[in-house]
């Protein structure tokens, strides 16, 4: 197999797999006479996707905003918490169990509580997206701030550098690659958090994200539309992940630049 | 490209001690598993001298440098730098007399060469003065940087150029004492001997005292006024190097050099037995 053939295969092969799966799906639904409420055929799903395109785009935009703002909050507050942690071992020991709590709390279980406290609105969705996506940022940035090359910290100590100089001129820049790594993991989580929160907001008309659309389509047994919304969710996750990757490539140019 | 420099003589060969360590003791670890690193060590280095510390791995050479730098506090003993004892609370100006070159270049990867060399001045808040800028321009030229390379990042530099930048950074605060911890261990012989000459040039021009840790006997002889052979946490023998400066690169291949090399090897093996 030559190189150009190998390269085109990387595009053709997944498309082929998709075609095979869709064909099997199409005929299984027909042959087994599966009701459209349980599983509509791929054509029905594509059709629903096309008919609902404007609604889905609008909802995706709302959910994207919530997830992106949640991710930004995670980046900012997660980094601030990590900076606090980097200042003293006592703070780390005292606070770490509660940070673990953020990681282990079932988001499905606290979303209803947060809605009671904060209301059926955008702010609550952002809050849930932040809670679910903040842990990787805290964990990664803390380790980045603390794992400083011994020689570099000696260099700063020999210049009688202050704690503040040490933080701003050494620890923070050294932790940027770790922050970016954390954000990559968090980007997927933020989308999940936003959609799960939207499940609970309900379709009162105040707020319309992908999650609210999904609960309403499910209630009306519009399965094809539900699957269409699911596809939109996946695309949204990929979009946010890709944006973070572009951001990281730009940010990290200085750290890894080569000629 | 690695520029060449010719070796010059260190000036100011006065014998006033600028570093004086007396009775330094240092042990790491717990009471049960105590490991003595420095054991009643005493060393005097005269102003303007270059003294090399030779010895097997783990004999405490690097630790001694860190004690002199005030980075590690000894359990007992006294270090006096230019008449002032080294303590935690020593004045900033005294602390700033000493500078350190690490085994690895230890450059900040997100800063350019210029910004890296500027870092110590920046930490002291003197980076914006014209005098500092002029001096750093001069230093970068001295260590062999073209003006076009000032804006390069460390990842764009060769190992030798990184070490040159690291030396320029150490000199940027006009230290009277430069401590070097096996700075050229990772470089090939050719580059090593060029950087040896660069160090001699810098020592002469900035009249800087140097304490130089190395494993390389030939490098130690070529650079130093004296060689301190270390063994098990103390100075086993101090040998004055009897050759005058300036020393040329060809000096390394003379018969006297070879003979003296043999003496140092003998002293090293005496220290270990």
HADDOCK unambig.tbl for C-alpha pairs under 7 A between the chains (distance, minus, plus):
assign (segid A and resid 151 and name CA) (segid B and resid 102 and name CA) 6.83 0.50 0.50
assign (segid A and resid 151 and name CA) (segid B and resid 106 and name CA) 6.40 0.50 0.50
assign (segid A and resid 152 and name CA) (segid B and resid 106 and name CA) 6.07 0.50 0.50
assign (segid A and resid 159 and name CA) (segid B and resid 96 and name CA) 6.53 0.50 0.50
assign (segid A and resid 159 and name CA) (segid B and resid 120 and name CA) 6.31 0.50 0.50
assign (segid A and resid 159 and name CA) (segid B and resid 123 and name CA) 6.68 0.50 0.50
assign (segid A and resid 160 and name CA) (segid B and resid 92 and name CA) 6.87 0.50 0.50
assign (segid A and resid 161 and name CA) (segid B and resid 123 and name CA) 6.10 0.50 0.50
assign (segid A and resid 254 and name CA) (segid B and resid 110 and name CA) 5.34 0.50 0.50
assign (segid A and resid 255 and name CA) (segid B and resid 109 and name CA) 5.66 0.50 0.50
assign (segid A and resid 255 and name CA) (segid B and resid 110 and name CA) 5.39 0.50 0.50
assign (segid A and resid 256 and name CA) (segid B and resid 155 and name CA) 6.88 0.50 0.50
assign (segid A and resid 257 and name CA) (segid B and resid 155 and name CA) 6.16 0.50 0.50
assign (segid A and resid 258 and name CA) (segid B and resid 155 and name CA) 5.79 0.50 0.50
assign (segid A and resid 258 and name CA) (segid B and resid 156 and name CA) 5.48 0.50 0.50
assign (segid A and resid 259 and name CA) (segid B and resid 156 and name CA) 6.18 0.50 0.50
